[in-house]
Amino acid sequence: MFNAATLVLAGLAALAPLGADASLSHGSRRSSRHNARALNRRADNATASTSGSAGKCRSHKPTTAISLSSAVPTASTSATTERAAATTAAQRNAESSKVASSSTQKASASAATSTKKASATSSSSAAASSSTSSSSGSSGSLKAALFPVSDTSSWTTASGLEGAVKLTTDALNIVSEIKSINNPISTHSGRTALQASFPKGNWGLNKGISGGMSWYGQGQTSTQDWNNAKEMTFGYGLFFTEGFDWNKGGKLPGLYFGTSEDNARGCSGGNRDTDCASVRLMWRTDGKAEAYTYLPNPEVSSKFNANKVLCNVAPESDCNDTYGASVGRGAFNFKSGAWNDVAMRVLLNTNGDANGEIEVYLNGESQIKVDGLIISSSDATRAQGIMAQSFFGGSDSSWASPQDQDIYFSDFSVAITKTF
């Protein structure tokens, strides 16, 4: 059995390290073990002097050692504690990072959503602005296409333009026509238009199968005076039906000039004179466009040599002694299945001098321009009106329409841009 001294010393040995910090350094732990061994020796001495039985005291040292070892933290215990603390700190940091990351992601998502909404709003506004601009600019674009030069007086059948008159035969003031040809007025692809039909095999005018269009008109004479016109423009819309087969070519409307209305009709169909003229358009193979003119022939008199310039207009031109001159063929191409807005400008020459001009426009843009021309040998020559002829040809059936097809004519517009 233990005596009182042994118990007191053992208790002191056990209590000494219990107040120590759990995170003692390696040197502190070694000092604690040294103190414990010293206390044990004191206990042994006390026991020996008290009871005189050393064996019984030594048999209880393991119990005292166990007490000390449980009271003093070992390196393993300290490391485990440190790892646990580190793990706890890491977990807290991870949780904090997750919270911060989550907040950042939410903020980013919110910002992205706001940006998308702002972008969508901006796009919608831009689209609306574009739509409004397109809508408001359409009439302006059409006017520029039909009236490429500022004028002193004008008229038009283009609905939507200021002062437009309804497209009727009365509005066109037709003075001559081939009545057997029917050209109904209807709405086509958004425009009021005259329809010219070309049945398969149709060519020329009155060449067996009826078709095409042929009339002469003076338009709104109440708003303009042809007799005072030194320069004028004539514009209109053209719609070739989808898949139009061009074959070798055909005639399109233009202007005619002469000392009188009857005299003016003498410059077409292989007929020429020096005091009349006509300027029309033609389509050719693949929809190639050209100006088609009957002007005083340089082969008749050298005083008209200035008109040879018509034979050299790029990309291709062709002059002959019998028919009209093909001028600037292929400068642009007509499109089928869409509106083509064309216009021509003619400036009459004066005093027999070569100071006349011809210009052709597509959608308001100049495509063919020729100056230094003699339009007529007579100062009495005036514009007489619209020469609205359209047919396949050509002088023989090789020019005939390969299929049933149509051309629609709209927005007839005439302007006087210079006066005498």
Wavefront OBJ file of the C-alpha trace (Angstrom):
o trace
v 0.000 0.000 0.000
v 1.041 3.628 -0.589
v 1.726 5.804 2.386
v 0.725 9.453 2.634
v 4.076 10.845 1.478
v 3.997 8.792 -1.679
v 0.485 10.004 -2.553
v 1.375 13.652 -1.939
v 4.479 13.521 -4.116
v 2.660 11.643 -6.883
v -0.126 14.230 -6.826
v 2.364 17.083 -7.085
v 4.046 15.360 -10.046
v 0.729 14.914 -11.803
v -0.527 18.480 -11.216
v 2.628 20.255 -12.407
v 2.146 19.747 -16.167
v -1.686 20.138 -16.160
v -1.329 23.903 -16.103
v 1.081 23.861 -19.064
v 0.010 25.079 -22.554
v -1.118 22.235 -24.829
v 1.137 23.659 -27.495
v 4.416 23.279 -25.505
v 7.585 23.340 -27.525
v 9.888 20.347 -27.789
v 12.273 21.929 -25.164
v 9.399 22.537 -22.715
v 8.216 18.918 -22.982
v 11.777 17.662 -22.262
v 12.000 19.905 -19.132
v 8.666 18.552 -17.876
v 9.844 14.944 -18.183
v 13.031 15.831 -16.267
v 11.018 17.343 -13.436
v 8.742 14.287 -13.332
v 11.710 11.940 -12.979
v 13.091 14.065 -10.138
v 9.773 13.907 -8.322
v 9.683 10.127 -8.752
v 13.107 9.813 -7.212
v 11.998 11.932 -4.276
v 8.923 9.745 -3.903
v 11.119 6.627 -3.910
v 13.386 8.055 -1.271
v 10.437 9.110 0.838
v 8.889 5.694 0.519
v 12.134 3.939 1.360
v 12.660 6.010 4.455
v 9.087 5.629 5.595
v 8.341 1.947 4.962
v 11.764 0.426 4.218
v 10.223 -1.697 1.365
v 11.717 -0.512 -2.026
v 10.243 -3.402 -4.060
v 6.631 -2.502 -3.364
v 7.262 1.133 -4.378
v 8.936 0.138 -7.670
v 6.021 -2.158 -8.503
v 3.755 0.931 -8.616
v 6.025 3.129 -10.845
v 4.142 2.117 -14.025
v 0.954 3.529 -12.507
v 2.728 6.811 -11.714
v 4.304 6.845 -15.220
v 0.911 6.332 -16.877
v -0.410 9.266 -14.878
v 2.411 11.498 -16.072
v 2.237 10.390 -19.675
v -1.517 11.101 -19.861
v -0.997 14.484 -18.264
v 1.915 15.615 -20.484
v 1.088 16.114 -24.212
v 3.361 14.181 -26.603
v 4.673 15.305 -29.998
v 2.027 13.140 -31.711
v -0.795 14.660 -29.683
v 0.440 18.203 -30.362
v 0.776 17.530 -34.127
v -2.741 16.063 -34.227
v -4.074 19.119 -32.419
v -2.236 21.442 -34.794
v -3.559 19.524 -37.821
v -7.100 19.694 -36.449
v -6.762 23.438 -35.915
v -5.338 23.891 -39.406
v -8.149 21.780 -40.895
v -10.764 23.827 -39.048
v -9.186 27.064 -40.274
v -8.994 25.727 -43.824
v -12.654 24.689 -43.684
v -13.622 28.129 -42.444
v -11.556 29.761 -45.194
v -13.142 27.444 -47.791
v -16.620 28.310 -46.546
v -15.741 32.000 -46.667
v -14.374 31.555 -50.204
v -17.550 29.742 -51.278
v -19.705 32.513 -49.879
v -17.530 35.152 -51.557
v -17.488 33.185 -54.826
v -21.243 32.715 -54.693
v -21.732 36.435 -54.086
v -19.355 37.280 -56.936
v -21.114 34.854 -59.287
v -24.495 36.274 -58.366
v -23.196 39.797 -58.901
v -21.647 38.799 -62.239
v -24.836 37.043 -63.326
v -26.863 40.078 -62.328
v -24.495 42.370 -64.209
v -24.581 40.080 -67.261
v -28.372 40.021 -67.185
v -28.468 43.805 -66.953
v -25.992 44.062 -69.825
v -28.051 41.672 -71.962
v -31.211 43.621 -71.219
v -29.459 46.874 -72.049
v -28.049 45.339 -75.226
v -31.454 43.990 -76.226
v -33.012 47.389 -75.577
v -30.292 49.057 -77.638
v -30.765 46.545 -80.474
v -34.514 47.040 -80.421
v -34.048 50.794 -80.498
v -31.573 50.500 -83.374
v -33.925 48.206 -85.296
v -36.817 50.575 -84.736
v -34.666 53.506 -85.834
v -33.532 51.608 -88.932
v -37.097 50.633 -89.765
v -38.292 54.208 -89.337
v -35.418 55.522 -91.433
v -36.085 52.982 -94.180
v -39.788 53.741 -94.167
v -39.344 57.499 -94.199
v -36.611 57.324 -96.838
v -38.452 55.111 -99.330
v -40.455 57.926 -100.944
v -37.337 60.104 -101.014
v -35.351 57.353 -102.724
v -38.088 56.812 -105.315
v -38.266 60.522 -106.030
v -34.499 60.680 -106.532
v -34.700 57.711 -108.905
v -37.535 59.168 -110.979
v -36.306 62.773 -110.846
v -32.474 62.630 -110.860
v -32.159 66.341 -111.736
v -33.834 69.322 -110.046
v -36.667 70.671 -112.141
v -38.748 73.737 -112.891
v -41.959 71.789 -113.488
v -42.944 68.129 -113.296
v -45.680 65.552 -112.896
v -45.798 61.910 -111.798
v -48.131 58.963 -111.311
v -45.998 57.620 -108.438
v -48.378 57.422 -105.486
v -46.838 58.800 -102.323
v -44.978 61.590 -104.088
v -46.266 65.122 -103.739
v -48.745 66.128 -106.437
v -49.001 62.618 -107.899
v -51.898 61.904 -110.242
v -53.614 58.548 -110.514
v -52.307 56.326 -113.295
v -54.968 56.326 -116.028
v -54.933 56.642 -119.804
v -56.311 60.167 -119.351
v -53.434 61.091 -117.033
v -50.963 59.915 -119.685
v -52.818 61.999 -122.293
v -52.395 59.374 -124.987
v -52.473 60.951 -128.444
v -51.815 57.808 -130.480
v -51.860 54.087 -129.776
v -52.301 50.628 -131.258
v -55.753 49.924 -129.857
v -55.589 46.200 -130.515
v -53.000 45.866 -127.759
v -54.520 45.585 -124.305
v -52.551 47.090 -121.411
v -54.657 46.757 -118.254
v -53.864 48.818 -115.182
v -53.527 46.873 -111.943
v -51.530 46.711 -108.728
v -48.375 44.640 -109.010
v -45.762 44.142 -106.287
v -46.960 47.203 -104.404
v -47.321 49.607 -107.338
v -50.076 50.649 -109.719
v -48.834 49.701 -113.158
v -49.590 49.113 -116.814
v -49.229 45.477 -117.824
v -47.629 44.502 -121.122
v -47.981 40.809 -121.971
v -45.694 38.917 -124.320
v -47.129 35.551 -125.373
v -44.726 32.880 -126.543
v -43.750 33.634 -130.148
v -44.657 37.336 -129.940
v -42.263 39.802 -131.563
v -42.467 43.295 -133.034
v -45.773 45.175 -133.229
v -48.698 43.650 -135.133
v -46.557 40.722 -136.253
v -49.150 37.969 -135.871
v -49.362 37.265 -132.141
v -50.595 40.389 -130.382
v -48.652 41.608 -127.379
v -46.385 44.275 -125.962
v -47.275 47.957 -125.737
v -47.387 50.933 -128.124
v -48.675 54.432 -127.409
v -47.571 58.066 -127.538
v -48.556 60.400 -124.714
v -48.001 64.011 -123.683
v -48.813 63.640 -120.010
v -49.884 66.551 -117.830
v -49.592 69.460 -120.258
v -51.408 71.666 -117.755
v -48.347 71.614 -115.480
v -45.576 71.779 -118.102
v -44.933 73.168 -121.556
v -43.084 70.821 -123.879
v -42.496 73.682 -126.324
v -40.390 75.498 -123.752
v -38.321 72.502 -122.668
v -34.616 72.634 -123.476
v -33.745 69.783 -121.119
v -36.083 67.201 -119.645
v -36.076 63.915 -117.732
v -38.363 60.920 -118.057
v -38.460 58.252 -115.354
v -40.518 55.122 -114.708
v -40.499 51.795 -112.905
v -39.945 48.468 -114.663
v -40.837 45.019 -113.351
v -39.833 42.008 -115.444
v -41.630 38.939 -114.123
v -39.518 36.366 -112.269
v -37.497 34.212 -114.660
v -37.980 36.602 -117.568
v -36.384 35.157 -120.721
v -34.578 38.041 -122.421
v -33.763 36.250 -125.699
v -31.992 38.739 -128.009
v -33.639 41.883 -126.689
v -36.556 44.278 -126.871
v -37.642 47.925 -126.744
v -38.623 50.039 -123.736
v -40.221 53.519 -123.417
v -38.394 56.806 -124.008
v -38.853 60.326 -125.414
v -39.399 61.505 -128.975
v -38.526 64.846 -130.596
v -39.381 66.745 -133.762
v -40.582 69.950 -135.309
v -44.123 68.600 -134.873
v -45.835 65.604 -133.322
v -46.228 63.889 -136.698
v -42.674 64.700 -137.725
v -41.350 63.338 -134.425
v -42.791 59.867 -135.059
v -40.644 59.619 -138.175
v -37.499 58.695 -136.237
v -37.906 55.001 -135.377
v -38.485 51.653 -137.043
v -35.582 52.115 -139.444
v -36.656 55.652 -140.413
v -34.371 58.629 -139.922
v -34.376 62.335 -140.515
v -32.187 65.248 -139.532
v -34.824 67.253 -137.659
v -36.338 64.494 -135.494
v -34.979 62.110 -132.901
v -35.902 59.469 -130.346
v -34.111 58.240 -127.239
v -35.357 54.990 -125.710
v -34.038 52.090 -123.659
v -33.549 48.471 -124.678
v -32.904 45.225 -122.881
v -30.544 42.738 -124.466
v -29.426 39.152 -123.814
v -29.022 38.413 -120.094
v -30.855 41.629 -119.238
v -28.083 43.947 -120.411
v -29.361 47.511 -120.654
v -28.561 50.180 -123.227
v -29.685 53.527 -124.613
v -31.242 53.145 -128.049
v -31.115 56.300 -130.177
v -32.234 57.634 -133.529
v -30.197 60.811 -134.123
v -29.004 62.514 -137.326
v -26.804 60.014 -139.160
v -23.136 60.934 -139.727
v -23.212 58.684 -142.804
v -25.702 61.072 -144.403
v -23.681 64.238 -143.826
v -20.308 64.976 -142.298
v -21.831 67.855 -140.350
v -23.237 65.190 -138.046
v -19.873 63.516 -137.460
v -20.061 64.511 -133.796
v -22.645 61.759 -133.341
v -20.028 59.101 -134.070
v -19.208 59.364 -130.378
v -22.282 57.180 -129.801
v -20.457 54.273 -131.419
v -17.648 54.257 -128.859
v -19.407 54.314 -125.498
v -18.188 51.602 -123.114
v -18.665 48.804 -122.404
v -20.185 48.153 -125.849
v -21.920 50.183 -128.550
v -23.067 49.488 -132.088
v -24.005 51.877 -134.884
v -25.543 51.025 -138.250
v -26.961 52.898 -141.233
v -30.488 51.539 -140.982
v -31.619 51.172 -137.417
v -30.927 52.961 -134.157
v -27.607 53.066 -132.339
v -27.078 50.735 -129.369
v -25.243 52.868 -126.802
v -23.450 51.672 -123.641
v -24.787 48.116 -123.795
v -24.099 46.300 -120.535
v -23.430 49.458 -118.500
v -25.965 47.890 -116.135
v -28.331 44.942 -116.106
v -32.058 44.818 -115.524
v -33.277 42.426 -112.829
v -36.287 40.182 -113.103
v -38.631 39.734 -110.162
v -37.897 43.237 -108.826
v -38.577 46.864 -109.608
v -35.983 48.692 -111.714
v -36.382 52.475 -111.497
v -34.897 54.079 -114.589
v -34.691 57.621 -115.918
v -33.207 59.434 -118.884
v -32.096 63.012 -119.363
v -31.938 64.699 -122.766
v -30.481 68.152 -123.422
v -31.319 69.527 -126.875
v -28.514 71.078 -128.873
v -28.810 74.651 -130.112
v -27.902 76.412 -133.376
v -26.995 73.114 -134.987
v -23.999 72.833 -132.661
v -22.798 69.618 -131.029
v -23.803 70.604 -127.498
v -26.581 68.132 -126.828
v -26.432 65.455 -124.104
v -27.949 62.095 -123.217
v -27.772 60.414 -119.805
v -29.348 57.233 -118.412
v -29.891 56.465 -114.709
v -30.712 53.358 -112.730
v -32.162 53.864 -109.242
v -30.936 57.466 -109.275
v -27.344 56.637 -110.261
v -25.882 57.720 -113.611
v -24.972 54.717 -115.781
v -24.540 56.059 -119.327
v -23.619 59.621 -120.271
v -22.794 61.038 -123.694
v -22.276 64.712 -124.517
v -21.205 66.688 -127.597
v -24.217 65.464 -129.590
v -26.405 66.877 -132.342
v -29.940 65.855 -131.386
v -31.434 67.729 -134.353
v -30.356 69.958 -137.199
v -33.273 72.319 -136.515
v -33.699 74.790 -133.675
v -37.436 74.266 -134.079
v -37.168 70.699 -132.782
v -38.884 70.163 -129.443
v -39.731 67.288 -127.161
v -43.154 65.964 -128.118
v -43.785 63.527 -125.279
v -43.493 59.899 -124.181
v -42.853 57.191 -126.768
v -44.074 54.128 -124.868
v -43.262 51.162 -127.060
v -42.273 47.754 -125.753
v -41.838 44.628 -127.840
v -39.418 41.781 -128.544
v -37.295 42.753 -131.515
v -35.637 43.125 -133.723
v -36.818 42.724 -137.225
v -37.548 38.998 -137.418
v -38.960 36.068 -135.449
v -35.552 35.087 -134.036
v -36.200 37.859 -131.518
v -39.562 36.409 -130.394
v -40.524 35.865 -126.766
v -39.528 32.287 -125.785
v -42.402 31.984 -123.283
v -45.498 33.708 -121.939
v -44.237 36.577 -119.766
v -44.999 40.137 -118.695
v -43.471 43.532 -117.989
v -45.141 46.036 -115.643
v -44.649 49.796 -116.085
v -45.285 52.186 -113.202
v -44.607 55.663 -111.830
v -44.417 57.587 -115.112
v -42.640 60.852 -114.286
v -41.625 63.794 -116.490
v -39.743 66.943 -115.502
v -38.555 70.011 -117.370
v -35.134 70.861 -115.964
v -34.035 73.635 -118.360
v -36.030 75.956 -120.561
v -35.306 78.014 -123.684
l 1 2 3 4 5 6 7 8 9 10 11 12 13 14 15 16 17 18 19 20 21 22 23 24 25 26 27 28 29 30 31 32 33 34 35 36 37 38 39 40 41 42 43 44 45 46 47 48 49 50 51 52 53 54 55 56 57 58 59 60 61 62 63 64 65 66 67 68 69 70 71 72 73 74 75 76 77 78 79 80 81 82 83 84 85 86 87 88 89 90 91 92 93 94 95 96 97 98 99 100 101 102 103 104 105 106 107 108 109 110 111 112 113 114 115 116 117 118 119 120 121 122 123 124 125 126 127 128 129 130 131 132 133 134 135 136 137 138 139 140 141 142 143 144 145 146 147 148 149 150 151 152 153 154 155 156 157 158 159 160 161 162 163 164 165 166 167 168 169 170 171 172 173 174 175 176 177 178 179 180 181 182 183 184 185 186 187 188 189 190 191 192 193 194 195 196 197 198 199 200 201 202 203 204 205 206 207 208 209 210 211 212 213 214 215 216 217 218 219 220 221 222 223 224 225 226 227 228 229 230 231 232 233 234 235 236 237 238 239 240 241 242 243 244 245 246 247 248 249 250 251 252 253 254 255 256 257 258 259 260 261 262 263 264 265 266 267 268 269 270 271 272 273 274 275 276 277 278 279 280 281 282 283 284 285 286 287 288 289 290 291 292 293 294 295 296 297 298 299 300 301 302 303 304 305 306 307 308 309 310 311 312 313 314 315 316 317 318 319 320 321 322 323 324 325 326 327 328 329 330 331 332 333 334 335 336 337 338 339 340 341 342 343 344 345 346 347 348 349 350 351 352 353 354 355 356 357 358 359 360 361 362 363 364 365 366 367 368 369 370 371 372 373 374 375 376 377 378 379 380 381 382 383 384 385 386 387 388 389 390 391 392 393 394 395 396 397 398 399 400 401 402 403 404 405 406 407 408 409 410 411 412 413 414 415 416 417 418 419 420
